[in-house]
C-alpha cells in the first residue's frame, strides 16, 4: 500500500476479527506484514472452516468464484451436509440413538434462534426444524439425529445420552472435603437454561457483600464475573465423553472448579492462557450468541483482571493433569 505504514496496532486490529465474536465459529487465521520500497503490505490468511457454515453477524457468508454473498437455504444445507463428512469436534458429531423428539423446540426457537440469526434472515426463514437446527450445527442431516451440541443445548434429558453432563455444586463448612457441607445442588438439563441458572445462583448464593462503614462502597468476597467466566469456561471446554461431572466446590476460604478433560489441542501449560483451542467449538459459539461470554479466548484473562480489581489473590490453575483442568479462586477476607 503506497505510503501506508503497517504497524503493530493495525496488525492487532486485523487479528482481533478472530476473537471478537462477530465471526462464528472463530476462524483459524494468521496476519503478517511485508515491507516493500513503495510501502507495507498486510497479508491475512484465513483457513477454510472444518465446521461450516460460518456466520458473520448472524448471516452465512459464502464465496463462489468472484461472487461474495450470503448463502440461500440450499447453499446452507450443502454446507451443513459437508460438515458432517469431516467434523472433528465431539460436539458436532451425531448423537446416535437420539431423534428430533429429544430436542425442546420451544427453547431452540424462542430462546436461541433470535440470538443467533439476524432478524431479516429469521423473518424470511421457511425451512423446517431439522434444517434450522442443522444450519447451526445442532442436527446431523445425514444421520437424521441431533448432534451432541444439540442435545446439550436444547435436550429434554441430556444425561440420558451424556451421563456426565451436569455441574455438581457443594458448599462445605470448612477448608477441605472431609468437613461438613450445608448445601448441595446439581445443575442438569439443557445448557440454554442451566447457564442462566448458574448466573443467578452465583449472584444470589455465593457472592457476599458487606459495607464496613455507612456511605462507603460495598466490599465483595468474590467478583461475580470472575466465577461466571471460569465456570462457563469449564462447561464449554470440558470433555463430555467422560461420565464425571464438573465439580463446583465452595469452601470457607476458596472456590474450586474442576472439569473432566485437560488442556486441549494447541493449548499447553507453557502458553496458557494466551493460546486457546476448542474441544467444543459449537458450544462456545452458542454461549457467545446467548451472551454468556463476550468474546472468544479472553475468559480467563477477564476473570484474572476482575479478581485483581476486587482485591482477591491470584487464582491458581491446575494444568498438569491429562484428564482434568482445575482452578482455585481464593476468597477475599472481608
KEKE-3310 file (N, C-alpha, C; in steps of 0.2 Angstrom, whole numbers, plus 5000, padded with zeros to 4 digits):
npx = (5004:5004:5013:5008:5010:5011:5008:5011:4999:4989:4990:4986:4973:4968:4969:4961:4948:4947:4943:4933:4920:4911:4912:4908:4909:4925:4938:4953:4967:4981:4991:5002:5016:5023:5036:5040:5048:5039:5030:5021:5013:5000:4996:4982:4979:4966:4961:4951:4935:4932:4920:4908:4892:4899:4896:4894:4890:4878:4874:4876:4890:4897:4908:4909:4918:4921:4911:4904:4893:4878:4873:4860:4845:4847:4861:4865:4861:4869:4882:4880:4878:4891:4899:4896:4903:4917:4918:4927:4926:4920:4907:4900:4897:4886:4873:4870:4855:4847:4833:4823:4813:4819:4823:4820:4810:4804:4813:4824:4818:4813:4821:4834:4836:4833:4844:4855:4853:4851:4838:4831:4835:4829:4815:4812:4814:4810:4812:4811:4811:4822:4831:4834:4840:4851:4858:4864:4873:4867:4861:4862:4860:4863:4863:4851:4848:4850:4865:4878:4880:4867:4859:4865:4863:4849:4842:4830:4833:4848:4857:4854:4860:4873:4880:4888:4885:4883:4883:4890:4887:4894:4893:4905:4908:4920:4938:4941:4937:4933:4926:4910:4896:4884:4875:4870:4869:4863:4866:4858:4852:4846:4858:4856:4846:4852:4864:4860:4854:4865:4871:4862:4863:4876:4876:4867:4869:4882:4891:4896:4892:4898:4896:4907:4908:4895:4890:4901:4908:4902:4910:4916:4916:4919:4922:4907:4908:4920:4919:4909:4914:4924:4917:4909:4919:4923:4911:4910:4923:4925:4927:4915:4913:4917:4911:4911:4906:4906:4915:4910:4915:4913:4922:4926:4936:4939:4935:4934:4935:4933:4935:4931:4944:4959:4970:4967:4971:4980:4983:4994:5002:5013:5009:4997:4987:4987:4986:4973:4962:4948:4938:4925:4919:4906:4898:4904:4902:4888:4886:4892:4883:4871:4875:4883:4896:4908:4917:4929:4942:4946:4941:4948:4958:4950:4943:4954:4958:4947:4947:4959:4956:4946:4953:4956:4967:4979:4972:4974:4979:4977:4986:4993:4987:4982:4969:4960:4955:4958:4954:4958:4950:4953:4946:4941:4946:4934)
npy = (4994:5010:5022:5019:5014:4999:4996:4989:4990:4991:4978:4971:4975:4969:4955:4954:4951:4938:4934:4942:4939:4941:4933:4917:4899:4904:4909:4901:4909:4919:4933:4944:4955:4963:4972:4984:4993:5003:5004:4996:4980:4971:4955:4944:4928:4916:4901:4887:4883:4869:4866:4871:4879:4896:4910:4928:4941:4934:4930:4918:4918:4916:4912:4911:4908:4923:4929:4936:4933:4931:4915:4905:4895:4882:4882:4884:4871:4862:4866:4862:4848:4845:4847:4837:4826:4828:4832:4836:4839:4835:4839:4842:4830:4816:4812:4797:4787:4796:4807:4819:4822:4822:4835:4851:4861:4873:4880:4881:4888:4900:4905:4903:4905:4919:4925:4920:4922:4934:4947:4949:4938:4928:4932:4929:4915:4899:4886:4869:4862:4853:4857:4870:4868:4861:4870:4877:4869:4859:4848:4833:4830:4820:4808:4810:4814:4823:4833:4831:4844:4849:4841:4844:4858:4860:4849:4838:4829:4828:4820:4807:4803:4808:4805:4812:4825:4837:4849:4848:4856:4860:4866:4868:4868:4870:4870:4859:4843:4834:4840:4846:4848:4860:4863:4857:4856:4851:4856:4852:4847:4856:4866:4879:4884:4881:4888:4901:4899:4896:4908:4916:4910:4911:4925:4926:4917:4914:4925:4937:4952:4966:4981:4991:5004:5016:5024:5021:5011:4995:4980:4965:4947:4939:4943:4942:4941:4935:4922:4917:4918:4908:4897:4895:4893:4880:4873:4874:4869:4857:4839:4830:4816:4810:4802:4809:4823:4841:4848:4859:4867:4875:4881:4887:4896:4897:4894:4880:4874:4861:4852:4838:4833:4838:4852:4857:4852:4864:4871:4873:4870:4879:4889:4894:4907:4912:4905:4897:4883:4874:4862:4860:4868:4872:4873:4884:4894:4894:4899:4911:4917:4918:4927:4924:4923:4936:4937:4927:4917:4925:4924:4918:4928:4939:4935:4934:4948:4954:4948:4953:4967:4967:4964:4951:4936:4930:4919:4901:4889:4873:4864:4853:4840:4827:4822:4831:4848:4862:4875:4886:4898:4911:4917:4934:4942:4949)
npz = (5000:4995:5003:5016:5032:5040:5055:5072:5079:5069:5064:5075:5076:5064:5068:5078:5073:5074:5087:5091:5091:5081:5070:5069:5069:5077:5066:5060:5058:5051:5053:5044:5041:5027:5020:5008:4995:4991:5001:5015:5017:5022:5026:5027:5031:5030:5035:5028:5036:5046:5052:5045:5042:5041:5051:5049:5059:5061:5049:5035:5026:5010:4996:4980:4966:4959:4966:4981:4994:5003:5010:5002:5006:5001:4999:5012:5017:5010:5015:5028:5027:5021:5032:5041:5035:5038:5051:5066:5079:5095:5099:5087:5082:5077:5088:5090:5091:5097:5093:5084:5093:5105:5107:5114:5106:5109:5117:5108:5097:5103:5113:5108:5093:5090:5095:5087:5074:5061:5061:5048:5041:5049:5048:5035:5034:5029:5032:5038:5054:5057:5047:5051:5063:5059:5051:5061:5067:5076:5072:5063:5047:5038:5046:5052:5065:5081:5084:5097:5102:5100:5108:5121:5122:5120:5124:5131:5140:5143:5150:5148:5136:5138:5152:5161:5160:5169:5182:5198:5213:5229:5245:5257:5275:5280:5276:5268:5260:5269:5279:5285:5275:5270:5260:5244:5226:5210:5194:5180:5164:5149:5142:5138:5147:5160:5160:5162:5175:5183:5182:5189:5202:5206:5209:5219:5229:5231:5230:5242:5251:5260:5270:5276:5282:5285:5270:5263:5249:5244:5249:5242:5243:5232:5215:5205:5191:5188:5194:5186:5173:5174:5177:5166:5157:5161:5158:5144:5139:5144:5144:5137:5135:5146:5160:5172:5182:5181:5195:5207:5219:5235:5247:5264:5262:5249:5232:5221:5205:5194:5180:5169:5157:5151:5146:5129:5112:5104:5116:5129:5145:5146:5137:5141:5148:5135:5123:5115:5112:5105:5112:5111:5099:5094:5106:5112:5103:5104:5117:5116:5107:5116:5125:5136:5136:5131:5121:5111:5119:5129:5142:5153:5156:5158:5170:5179:5179:5185:5197:5202:5202:5212:5223:5227:5229:5217:5205:5206:5194:5189:5179:5175:5174:5164:5162:5167:5171:5182:5193:5206:5216:5226:5242:5246:5261:5271)
capx = (5000:5008:5013:5005:5014:5008:5012:5008:4992:4985:4990:4982:4966:4966:4969:4955:4942:4947:4940:4928:4913:4907:4913:4907:4915:4931:4942:4960:4970:4987:4992:5009:5017:5028:5038:5042:5050:5033:5026:5020:5008:4997:4993:4978:4977:4961:4960:4944:4932:4930:4913:4903:4893:4902:4892:4896:4884:4872:4872:4881:4894:4900:4911:4909:4922:4922:4905:4904:4886:4875:4870:4852:4843:4850:4868:4867:4860:4875:4887:4879:4880:4898:4902:4896:4908:4924:4918:4932:4925:4915:4900:4897:4896:4879:4871:4866:4850:4843:4829:4821:4809:4823:4825:4815:4809:4802:4819:4828:4815:4811:4827:4841:4836:4834:4851:4860:4851:4849:4830:4829:4835:4824:4808:4812:4815:4804:4815:4808:4815:4828:4836:4836:4845:4857:4862:4868:4877:4864:4857:4866:4855:4864:4862:4845:4848:4854:4872:4879:4879:4860:4857:4867:4860:4841:4840:4825:4836:4855:4861:4852:4865:4879:4879:4892:4883:4880:4888:4889:4889:4894:4896:4907:4908:4927:4943:4943:4931:4930:4922:4903:4893:4877:4871:4872:4864:4865:4864:4857:4847:4849:4863:4852:4843:4857:4869:4856:4853:4871:4872:4858:4865:4882:4875:4862:4871:4890:4895:4894:4895:4897:4898:4911:4906:4890:4892:4907:4906:4902:4916:4913:4920:4922:4918:4903:4910:4926:4916:4905:4919:4928:4913:4907:4924:4923:4906:4912:4929:4925:4926:4908:4914:4918:4904:4911:4903:4911:4915:4910:4915:4914:4925:4926:4942:4941:4931:4937:4931:4937:4931:4935:4947:4964:4971:4965:4974:4987:4984:4999:5004:5018:5006:4991:4980:4987:4984:4967:4959:4941:4936:4918:4918:4899:4896:4907:4898:4881:4887:4893:4876:4867:4878:4886:4903:4908:4922:4932:4949:4948:4938:4952:4961:4945:4942:4960:4958:4941:4949:4964:4952:4942:4957:4957:4973:4979:4969:4979:4976:4980:4986:4997:4983:4980:4962:4956:4958:4956:4956:4956:4948:4954:4941:4944:4944:4930)
capy = (5000:5016:5027:5017:5010:4994:4995:4983:4992:4988:4970:4968:4976:4963:4949:4954:4948:4931:4933:4947:4936:4943:4928:4911:4898:4909:4907:4900:4914:4922:4940:4945:4961:4963:4979:4985:5000:5008:5004:4990:4976:4967:4949:4940:4921:4913:4894:4885:4881:4862:4866:4876:4885:4901:4916:4934:4945:4930:4928:4914:4921:4912:4915:4906:4911:4930:4931:4936:4934:4927:4909:4904:4889:4877:4883:4882:4864:4859:4867:4858:4841:4844:4847:4830:4822:4828:4836:4833:4841:4830:4842:4842:4823:4814:4808:4791:4784:4801:4810:4826:4822:4823:4842:4855:4865:4880:4883:4882:4893:4906:4907:4903:4907:4926:4927:4918:4923:4941:4947:4948:4931:4924:4933:4925:4908:4895:4880:4865:4862:4850:4861:4876:4865:4859:4876:4880:4863:4856:4842:4830:4828:4813:4803:4811:4814:4829:4832:4831:4851:4850:4838:4848:4865:4860:4842:4837:4825:4827:4815:4800:4802:4810:4804:4817:4832:4841:4853:4847:4861:4858:4871:4865:4872:4870:4871:4853:4839:4830:4845:4845:4853:4863:4864:4855:4857:4848:4859:4847:4849:4859:4872:4886:4886:4880:4893:4906:4897:4897:4915:4919:4906:4914:4932:4926:4912:4914:4932:4940:4959:4970:4989:4992:5010:5019:5028:5018:5006:4988:4975:4959:4941:4937:4946:4938:4940:4930:4915:4916:4916:4902:4891:4894:4890:4873:4870:4875:4866:4850:4833:4827:4809:4807:4802:4813:4830:4847:4849:4867:4866:4881:4880:4893:4901:4897:4890:4875:4872:4855:4849:4832:4835:4843:4857:4853:4855:4868:4874:4869:4874:4885:4895:4896:4907:4916:4901:4893:4879:4872:4855:4860:4875:4874:4876:4891:4898:4895:4903:4918:4920:4919:4932:4922:4925:4942:4936:4921:4917:4930:4922:4918:4934:4944:4933:4937:4955:4955:4946:4958:4973:4966:4963:4944:4934:4927:4912:4895:4885:4866:4862:4847:4834:4825:4821:4836:4855:4865:4882:4888:4905:4912:4922:4940:4942:4955)
capz = (5000:4994:5008:5022:5037:5043:5062:5076:5080:5063:5064:5081:5074:5059:5071:5083:5070:5076:5093:5094:5092:5075:5066:5072:5074:5076:5061:5060:5053:5053:5050:5043:5037:5022:5019:5001:4993:4990:5007:5018:5015:5027:5022:5031:5028:5034:5033:5027:5042:5046:5054:5041:5039:5045:5051:5051:5062:5061:5042:5032:5021:5005:4991:4974:4961:4961:4970:4988:4995:5009:5007:5002:5010:4998:5000:5019:5018:5007:5020:5034:5025:5021:5039:5044:5032:5041:5058:5071:5086:5098:5099:5080:5079:5078:5094:5088:5095:5098:5087:5085:5099:5111:5107:5116:5101:5111:5119:5102:5093:5107:5117:5105:5087:5089:5096:5083:5067:5061:5060:5041:5039:5053:5045:5028:5035:5028:5032:5043:5061:5056:5043:5055:5068:5055:5049:5067:5069:5081:5069:5058:5042:5035:5051:5054:5073:5084:5086:5104:5104:5100:5114:5127:5122:5120:5125:5136:5145:5140:5154:5145:5131:5141:5159:5165:5158:5174:5187:5205:5217:5236:5249:5263:5280:5282:5271:5265:5258:5274:5283:5284:5270:5272:5254:5238:5221:5204:5188:5175:5159:5144:5144:5137:5154:5165:5161:5165:5182:5186:5183:5195:5208:5208:5211:5225:5234:5233:5232:5249:5251:5267:5270:5283:5285:5281:5265:5259:5244:5247:5248:5239:5244:5225:5209:5202:5184:5188:5195:5180:5167:5175:5177:5159:5154:5162:5154:5137:5137:5147:5140:5138:5134:5152:5164:5178:5182:5184:5202:5208:5227:5239:5254:5268:5261:5242:5227:5217:5199:5191:5174:5165:5151:5152:5141:5123:5106:5104:5122:5133:5151:5145:5133:5144:5144:5129:5117:5117:5107:5107:5112:5109:5096:5094:5112:5113:5098:5107:5123:5114:5105:5121:5129:5142:5135:5127:5115:5112:5121:5134:5148:5159:5157:5161:5177:5182:5180:5189:5204:5204:5204:5218:5229:5228:5227:5210:5205:5204:5189:5189:5172:5174:5173:5157:5162:5171:5172:5188:5195:5213:5217:5234:5244:5249:5268:5272)
cpx = (5004:5008:5010:5009:5010:5011:5008:5001:4987:4985:4986:4974:4963:4965:4963:4949:4942:4943:4935:4921:4909:4907:4913:4906:4921:4935:4949:4963:4977:4987:5000:5010:5023:5030:5042:5045:5045:5029:5025:5014:5006:4994:4989:4977:4972:4960:4953:4942:4931:4923:4909:4896:4896:4897:4896:4890:4878:4870:4878:4884:4897:4904:4912:4912:4923:4916:4905:4896:4884:4872:4862:4851:4847:4858:4870:4866:4867:4881:4886:4880:4887:4901:4902:4901:4915:4924:4923:4930:4919:4908:4896:4895:4889:4878:4867:4861:4845:4839:4827:4816:4813:4825:4819:4814:4808:4809:4823:4825:4814:4817:4833:4841:4837:4840:4856:4859:4849:4841:4828:4829:4830:4817:4807:4813:4809:4806:4811:4813:4822:4834:4838:4841:4852:4861:4866:4872:4874:4860:4861:4861:4856:4862:4855:4844:4852:4861:4872:4878:4871:4857:4859:4864:4852:4838:4835:4828:4843:4858:4859:4857:4872:4879:4882:4890:4879:4885:4886:4892:4889:4897:4898:4908:4915:4931:4945:4936:4929:4926:4915:4901:4886:4873:4874:4867:4867:4862:4864:4851:4850:4853:4860:4849:4848:4862:4866:4855:4859:4873:4869:4860:4871:4881:4871:4865:4878:4893:4892:4896:4894:4899:4901:4909:4900:4892:4897:4904:4906:4908:4913:4918:4923:4918:4914:4906:4916:4924:4913:4909:4922:4924:4910:4912:4925:4917:4907:4917:4929:4925:4920:4908:4915:4911:4905:4908:4908:4910:4915:4909:4917:4916:4925:4931:4943:4935:4935:4933:4935:4932:4935:4938:4952:4964:4970:4969:4980:4988:4989:5000:5008:5015:5000:4991:4981:4985:4978:4966:4952:4940:4929:4916:4911:4896:4898:4903:4891:4881:4888:4886:4871:4869:4881:4894:4903:4912:4925:4939:4951:4945:4942:4956:4956:4943:4948:4960:4952:4943:4954:4960:4948:4946:4958:4964:4973:4976:4975:4976:4980:4980:4990:4994:4981:4972:4957:4959:4954:4958:4954:4955:4948:4949:4945:4941:4940:4930)
cpy = (5006:5021:5025:5013:5005:4993:4989:4984:4989:4981:4967:4969:4970:4957:4949:4952:4941:4930:4938:4945:4937:4937:4921:4905:4903:4905:4905:4905:4917:4929:4942:4952:4960:4970:4979:4992:5005:5008:4997:4987:4971:4961:4945:4933:4918:4906:4892:4882:4873:4861:4871:4874:4891:4907:4922:4939:4941:4928:4923:4917:4915:4915:4909:4909:4918:4933:4931:4938:4931:4921:4909:4897:4883:4876:4881:4874:4860:4860:4862:4850:4840:4844:4840:4825:4822:4832:4832:4834:4836:4833:4842:4835:4821:4810:4802:4788:4790:4803:4816:4827:4823:4831:4846:4861:4872:4883:4885:4888:4900:4909:4908:4907:4915:4929:4925:4920:4930:4941:4946:4941:4927:4925:4930:4918:4904:4888:4876:4865:4859:4854:4867:4874:4864:4865:4879:4874:4859:4850:4840:4827:4821:4807:4804:4811:4821:4827:4832:4839:4852:4847:4842:4855:4865:4853:4842:4833:4823:4821:4808:4798:4804:4811:4810:4824:4836:4844:4851:4852:4858:4864:4868:4870:4874:4871:4865:4849:4835:4834:4844:4850:4854:4864:4860:4856:4854:4853:4854:4849:4853:4865:4879:4888:4886:4885:4899:4905:4898:4904:4918:4916:4910:4921:4931:4922:4912:4920:4935:4947:4962:4977:4990:4998:5013:5024:5026:5013:4999:4984:4968:4953:4939:4941:4941:4936:4935:4923:4913:4914:4910:4896:4890:4891:4883:4870:4869:4870:4859:4845:4829:4819:4806:4807:4806:4820:4835:4848:4857:4867:4873:4879:4887:4898:4901:4893:4886:4873:4867:4852:4843:4835:4840:4848:4853:4856:4858:4872:4870:4873:4880:4890:4897:4902:4911:4912:4897:4888:4876:4865:4855:4867:4877:4876:4883:4896:4900:4900:4910:4921:4922:4924:4930:4923:4931:4941:4930:4922:4922:4929:4922:4924:4939:4942:4935:4944:4957:4953:4951:4965:4973:4965:4956:4942:4931:4920:4907:4890:4878:4863:4856:4840:4833:4824:4826:4843:4858:4872:4883:4896:4907:4918:4928:4940:4949:4957)
cpz = (5000:5000:5015:5026:5041:5050:5066:5078:5075:5063:5069:5079:5069:5063:5076:5080:5072:5082:5096:5094:5086:5070:5070:5067:5072:5071:5063:5055:5056:5049:5049:5039:5033:5020:5012:5000:4993:4996:5010:5016:5020:5024:5028:5028:5033:5031:5033:5034:5041:5049:5051:5043:5044:5045:5053:5053:5061:5054:5039:5026:5017:5000:4985:4968:4963:4965:4977:4990:5002:5006:5007:5006:5007:4999:5007:5020:5015:5012:5026:5033:5024:5027:5042:5041:5035:5048:5063:5078:5089:5097:5093:5078:5081:5085:5092:5093:5097:5092:5089:5091:5105:5112:5110:5111:5103:5113:5113:5098:5097:5110:5113:5098:5086:5091:5091:5075:5066:5059:5053:5039:5042:5050:5039:5029:5034:5029:5038:5049:5060:5052:5047:5060:5065:5053:5055:5070:5075:5079:5064:5053:5039:5040:5054:5062:5075:5085:5094:5106:5105:5107:5121:5127:5123:5122:5131:5142:5143:5144:5151:5140:5133:5148:5163:5164:5163:5178:5194:5210:5224:5240:5256:5269:5282:5276:5267:5264:5264:5279:5281:5278:5272:5266:5248:5232:5214:5198:5182:5171:5154:5146:5143:5144:5159:5166:5164:5173:5186:5187:5189:5202:5211:5212:5218:5230:5236:5234:5238:5248:5258:5266:5276:5286:5281:5276:5260:5254:5247:5245:5247:5240:5237:5220:5206:5195:5184:5189:5188:5174:5168:5175:5170:5155:5155:5158:5147:5135:5140:5142:5141:5137:5141:5156:5171:5177:5183:5191:5203:5216:5230:5246:5258:5266:5253:5238:5222:5211:5195:5186:5171:5159:5152:5146:5134:5117:5107:5111:5126:5140:5150:5141:5136:5148:5137:5123:5119:5111:5110:5106:5109:5106:5096:5100:5114:5109:5101:5113:5122:5111:5110:5126:5136:5142:5130:5121:5116:5115:5126:5141:5154:5161:5160:5168:5181:5184:5185:5196:5207:5206:5211:5224:5231:5226:5220:5210:5204:5199:5189:5182:5170:5173:5166:5157:5165:5170:5178:5189:5202:5214:5224:5236:5247:5256:5269:5280)
residu = (UNK:UNK:UNK:UNK:UNK:UNK:UNK:UNK:UNK:UNK:UNK:UNK:UNK:UNK:UNK:UNK:UNK:UNK:UNK:UNK:UNK:UNK:UNK:UNK:UNK:UNK:UNK:UNK:UNK:UNK:UNK:UNK:UNK:UNK:UNK:UNK:UNK:UNK:UNK:UNK:UNK:UNK:UNK:UNK:UNK:UNK:UNK:UNK:UNK:UNK:UNK:UNK:UNK:UNK:UNK:UNK:UNK:UNK:UNK:UNK:UNK:UNK:UNK:UNK:UNK:UNK:UNK:UNK:UNK:UNK:UNK:UNK:UNK:UNK:UNK:UNK:UNK:UNK:UNK:UNK:UNK:UNK:UNK:UNK:UNK:UNK:UNK:UNK:UNK:UNK:UNK:UNK:UNK:UNK:UNK:UNK:UNK:UNK:UNK:UNK:UNK:UNK:UNK:UNK:UNK:UNK:UNK:UNK:UNK:UNK:UNK:UNK:UNK:UNK:UNK:UNK:UNK:UNK:UNK:UNK:UNK:UNK:UNK:UNK:UNK:UNK:UNK:UNK:UNK:UNK:UNK:UNK:UNK:UNK:UNK:UNK:UNK:UNK:UNK:UNK:UNK:UNK:UNK:UNK:UNK:UNK:UNK:UNK:UNK:UNK:UNK:UNK:UNK:UNK:UNK:UNK:UNK:UNK:UNK:UNK:UNK:UNK:UNK:UNK:UNK:UNK:UNK:UNK:UNK:UNK:UNK:UNK:UNK:UNK:UNK:UNK:UNK:UNK:UNK:UNK:UNK:UNK:UNK:UNK:UNK:UNK:UNK:UNK:UNK:UNK:UNK:UNK:UNK:UNK:UNK:UNK:UNK:UNK:UNK:UNK:UNK:UNK:UNK:UNK:UNK:UNK:UNK:UNK:UNK:UNK:UNK:UNK:UNK:UNK:UNK:UNK:UNK:UNK:UNK:UNK:UNK:UNK:UNK:UNK:UNK:UNK:UNK:UNK:UNK:UNK:UNK:UNK:UNK:UNK:UNK:UNK:UNK:UNK:UNK:UNK:UNK:UNK:UNK:UNK:UNK:UNK:UNK:UNK:UNK:UNK:UNK:UNK:UNK:UNK:UNK:UNK:UNK:UNK:UNK:UNK:UNK:UNK:UNK:UNK:UNK:UNK:UNK:UNK:UNK:UNK:UNK:UNK:UNK:UNK:UNK:UNK:UNK:UNK:UNK:UNK:UNK:UNK:UNK:UNK:UNK:UNK:UNK:UNK:UNK:UNK:UNK:UNK:UNK:UNK:UNK:UNK:UNK:UNK:UNK:UNK:UNK:UNK:UNK:UNK:UNK:UNK:UNK:UNK:UNK:UNK:UNK:UNK:UNK:UNK:UNK:UNK:UNK:UNK:UNK:UNK:UNK:UNK:UNK:UNK:UNK:UNK:UNK:UNK:UNK:UNK:UNK:UNK:UNK:UNK)
# end
